[in-house]
Amino acid sequence: MITPDGPLAGVTVLDFTRVLAGPYCTRLLADLGADVLKIERREGDDTRRGYVQLEPGREDQATYFVRINVGKRSVALDLTKPEARPVVLDLARRSDVVVENFVPGVVARLGCDHATLSAVKPDLVYCSISGFGQTGPWRALQAFAHIISAVSGLMHLERNADAEPRVSYLQAADVLAGTHAFGAICAALLRRGRTGRGAHLDVSMLECLVAAEDITYGAMLNGTLRHPAGAAPALGRAAAVHRRLDRHVLVREGRAGGVRGGADPGGAGADAGRGRRASPSRRARVLSRRPASRARGCARDRRAVHGGRAPSDAHRARAVPSR
């Protein structure tokens, strides 16, 4: 159902997507009020025929399909037929956004690529979602979430101390690519409102997944990740699950409430352990209880940042923004 007062009300989206990454993106657009026209084959999208149906006796209302396509309108159209070409062009003229997640090169053969559709709608925002992007040596490879997890190295990182890589249950690459595409489309629409320019957006599942892992990949790119073969990566060593009576307990080492050295009983760590950050006043009290040697170390750190001298009032003013 279209939300008439949503922030994207009045925006029409031509949806050539299937499986998860693309439909997840267009579902988000529909949630904000866009009118999404989902193009399906005459026999319907493959995901309609899932093994869990919304109603008994149905074969076209799989819960998976409904969850990621709710709020859209369906148009049956066989894109492989020449008769479909003028229909697609007519729909493109009436649309603001096009989203597709075919393997690069397929939409050109079907006559619904960016060059063809932007010729009849110059300010069109066209978004392409693929496994490895529209350019590069792997552009023509098919990709699903598990393939991207393997290629990215995430399965290796998640194995911790296990001998074999783990296959994750969460379809993270699909969902992240759909979310990145959603944000890029909204930004492109905002720019179009200012400049009248359309856009061709290239969203890669692999790049989205790598961008989501800010701890280990950053260390690898800087050449600082070092752990023996078979040992748990840094994050795996910092968090572990332990059996305690009738339940499992996750223990995470590290900083609590911004105070180094783990949990501080009765201090900032206690607040963080209860699921909330310590207040500024509590953090100030904890910091004030630091040993003198630790305080001297902090002062040395500050002098090192400012070229061997204590920070001036001007430096402190720039470091602490006004509220």
C-alpha positions in Angstrom: 0.0 0.0 0.0 1.4 3.4 -1.0 1.9 5.9 1.8 0.3 9.1 0.5 2.1 11.4 2.9 5.5 9.7 2.9 8.7 11.7 2.1 8.9 9.9 -1.3 5.2 10.3 -2.2 5.0 11.3 -5.9 8.2 9.4 -6.8 7.6 6.5 -9.3 10.1 3.6 -9.3 10.5 1.1 -12.1 11.7 -2.1 -10.5 13.5 -4.7 -12.6 15.0 -6.5 -9.5 14.7 -10.0 -8.1 16.0 -12.2 -5.3 17.0 -9.9 -2.3 19.4 -7.0 -2.8 17.3 -5.2 -5.4 13.9 -5.9 -3.9 15.1 -4.9 -0.5 16.2 -1.5 -1.9 12.8 -0.9 -3.6 10.9 -2.1 -0.5 12.6 0.7 1.5 11.6 3.2 -1.2 8.0 1.9 -1.1 8.1 2.2 2.7 8.7 5.9 2.3 5.8 6.4 -0.1 7.3 5.8 -3.5 5.0 4.1 -6.1 7.1 1.0 -7.0 6.1 -0.9 -10.2 7.7 -4.3 -10.0 8.2 -6.0 -13.4 7.7 -9.7 -13.3 7.5 -12.5 -15.9 4.0 -13.6 -16.7 4.4 -16.7 -14.5 5.5 -14.5 -11.7 8.8 -13.9 -9.8 10.6 -17.1 -8.8 10.5 -16.2 -5.1 6.7 -16.3 -5.1 6.9 -20.1 -5.0 8.7 -20.5 -1.7 8.0 -23.4 0.5 6.3 -21.2 3.2 3.2 -19.7 1.8 1.2 -16.9 3.4 -2.1 -18.7 3.0 -2.8 -22.5 2.8 -3.3 -23.7 -0.8 -1.5 -20.7 -2.4 1.6 -21.2 -4.5 2.3 -17.5 -5.3 2.4 -15.8 -1.9 5.6 -17.0 -0.3 6.4 -15.2 2.9 9.8 -14.4 1.6 8.4 -12.7 -1.5 5.7 -10.8 0.5 8.2 -9.5 3.0 10.5 -7.8 0.5 7.8 -6.8 -2.0 5.0 -5.5 0.2 3.7 -2.0 -0.9 4.6 -2.5 -4.6 2.4 -2.8 -7.6 3.1 -5.7 -10.0 3.3 -5.5 -13.8 3.6 -8.8 -15.8 5.9 -8.2 -18.7 8.3 -10.6 -20.6 11.3 -8.5 -21.2 12.7 -11.0 -23.7 9.9 -10.3 -26.2 10.3 -7.4 -28.7 6.8 -6.3 -27.9 8.0 -5.4 -24.4 10.4 -2.7 -25.6 7.9 0.1 -26.3 6.1 -0.7 -23.0 9.4 -0.4 -21.0 10.2 3.0 -22.7 6.7 4.3 -21.9 7.1 3.3 -18.3 10.5 4.9 -18.1 9.1 8.2 -19.4 6.7 8.2 -16.4 9.3 7.1 -13.8 11.8 8.9 -11.6 13.9 6.0 -10.6 14.9 2.7 -12.2 16.5 -0.1 -10.2 17.9 -3.3 -11.6 20.2 -6.1 -10.3 20.9 -8.3 -13.3 24.4 -9.4 -14.1 26.1 -6.5 -15.9 25.4 -6.6 -19.6 21.9 -8.3 -19.4 19.9 -5.1 -19.3 21.5 -3.9 -22.5 20.4 -7.1 -24.3 16.9 -6.6 -22.8 16.7 -2.9 -23.9 16.3 -1.5 -20.5 19.9 -0.3 -19.7 20.8 3.2 -18.5 21.7 4.5 -22.0 18.5 3.4 -23.6 16.1 4.6 -20.8 17.9 7.9 -20.1 17.6 8.8 -23.8 13.8 9.1 -23.2 14.1 10.4 -19.7 17.2 12.5 -19.3 16.8 13.2 -15.5 16.3 9.5 -14.7 18.0 8.2 -11.5 19.1 4.7 -12.6 20.6 2.3 -10.0 22.5 -0.9 -10.9 23.2 -3.4 -8.1 25.5 -6.3 -8.8 28.0 -8.6 -7.1 31.2 -7.0 -8.2 30.2 -3.7 -9.9 29.7 -2.6 -13.5 33.4 -2.6 -14.4 36.4 -4.8 -13.7 37.4 -8.3 -14.4 34.7 -9.9 -12.3 31.8 -7.8 -13.5 30.2 -10.7 -15.4 30.2 -13.1 -12.5 27.0 -14.0 -10.8 26.9 -13.5 -7.1 24.8 -14.4 -4.0 25.3 -13.3 -0.4 27.3 -16.4 0.5 29.6 -16.1 -2.5 30.3 -12.5 -1.5 31.0 -13.5 2.1 33.6 -16.0 0.8 35.3 -13.7 -1.7 35.4 -10.8 0.8 37.2 -12.9 3.5 34.4 -12.5 6.0 33.9 -16.2 6.3 37.5 -16.5 7.4 37.2 -13.7 9.9 34.0 -15.2 11.4 35.5 -18.7 11.9 37.4 -17.5 15.0 39.4 -20.6 16.2 37.4 -23.1 14.1 39.4 -25.1 11.5 37.0 -24.3 8.7 35.4 -21.0 7.6 31.8 -20.4 8.6 28.8 -20.0 6.4 26.8 -17.1 7.9 23.0 -17.4 8.1 22.5 -13.6 7.6 22.3 -12.4 4.0 24.5 -9.4 5.0 25.8 -8.6 1.5 22.4 -8.4 0.0 20.9 -6.3 2.7 23.9 -3.9 2.9 23.9 -3.5 -0.9 20.1 -2.8 -0.9 20.6 -0.2 1.9 23.5 1.5 0.2 21.5 1.7 -3.0 18.5 3.1 -1.1 20.6 5.9 0.4 22.3 6.6 -3.0 19.0 6.9 -4.7 17.6 9.3 -2.1 20.8 11.5 -2.5 20.5 11.4 -6.3 16.9 12.5 -6.1 17.8 15.4 -3.8 20.5 16.5 -6.2 18.1 16.2 -9.1 15.7 18.5 -7.3 18.5 21.1 -7.2 20.2 20.6 -10.6 17.8 18.7 -12.8 20.4 16.1 -13.4 19.8 12.3 -13.4 22.4 9.7 -12.3 23.7 6.2 -13.0 24.5 4.6 -9.6 26.8 1.6 -9.5 26.4 -0.5 -6.2 28.6 -3.5 -5.6 27.7 -6.1 -3.0 31.4 -6.9 -2.4 32.3 -3.2 -1.8 29.3 -2.8 0.6 30.3 -5.8 2.6 33.9 -4.8 2.9 32.9 -1.3 3.8 30.8 -2.6 6.7 33.8 -4.3 8.4 35.8 -1.4 9.9 38.1 -3.3 12.2 40.1 -6.0 10.5 40.0 -4.7 6.9 41.3 -1.4 7.9 44.3 -3.1 9.6 44.9 -5.3 6.6 44.9 -2.2 4.3 47.5 -0.6 6.6 49.6 -3.7 6.8 49.1 -4.1 10.6 47.0 -7.3 10.8 49.2 -10.1 12.2 48.0 -13.3 13.7 49.3 -16.9 13.3 47.5 -19.2 10.9 44.7 -21.0 12.6 44.5 -18.4 15.4 41.4 -16.3 16.0 41.4 -12.8 14.5 41.6 -9.9 16.9 37.9 -9.5 17.3 37.4 -13.2 17.8 39.8 -13.2 20.7 38.1 -10.2 22.2 34.7 -11.9 22.4 33.8 -15.4 23.4 30.7 -17.4 24.4 30.9 -19.4 27.6 28.4 -22.0 29.0 27.0 -20.9 32.4 24.5 -23.3 34.0 21.4 -23.3 31.7 22.5 -20.5 29.3 25.3 -19.1 27.3 27.0 -15.9 28.2 28.9 -13.6 25.8 32.0 -12.0 27.3 33.4 -9.1 25.3 36.8 -7.7 26.3 37.7 -4.1 25.6 36.7 -0.6 26.7 33.6 0.2 28.6 32.0 3.6 28.5 35.2 5.1 26.9 37.4 4.2 29.9 40.4 2.0 29.2 41.1 -1.1 31.2 37.6 -2.8 31.0 34.7 -2.5 33.4 35.2 -0.3 36.5 32.9 -1.7 39.3 30.6 1.1 40.4 32.0 3.4 37.7 31.7 3.9 34.0 32.1 0.2 33.3 29.1 -0.6 35.4 26.9 1.7 33.5 28.1 0.3 30.2 27.5 -3.2 31.4 23.8 -2.4 32.0 23.4 -1.4 28.3 23.9 2.4 28.4 26.8 4.8 28.2 28.2 6.4 31.3 27.1 10.0 31.8 29.7 12.8 31.2 29.8 13.6 34.9 30.4 9.9 35.8 33.2 9.6 33.2 34.7 12.7 34.7 34.8 11.2 38.2 36.3 8.0 36.8 39.0 9.9 34.9 39.7 12.0 38.0 40.6 8.7 39.9 43.3 7.8 37.4 46.7 7.2 39.0 49.1 10.1 38.7 51.4 8.1 36.4 48.6 7.5 34.0 47.7 11.2 34.0 51.3 12.0 33.2 51.2 9.6 30.3 48.1 11.4 29.0 49.8 14.7 29.3 52.8 13.3 27.3 50.4 12.1 24.6 48.9 15.5 24.3 52.3 17.2 24.1 53.3 14.8 21.4 50.3 15.7 19.3 51.1 19.4 19.7 54.8 19.2 18.8 56.2 18.7 22.3 54.3 21.5 24.0 51.1 21.6 26.0 48.0 22.4 24.0 47.1 26.1 24.0 43.7 27.5 24.8 43.1 27.9 21.0 43.9 24.2 20.4 41.5 23.2 23.2 38.8 25.5 21.8 39.0 23.8 18.4 39.1 20.3 20.0 35.9 20.9 22.0 33.1 22.2 19.8 30.6 24.7 21.2 27.1 23.4 22.0 
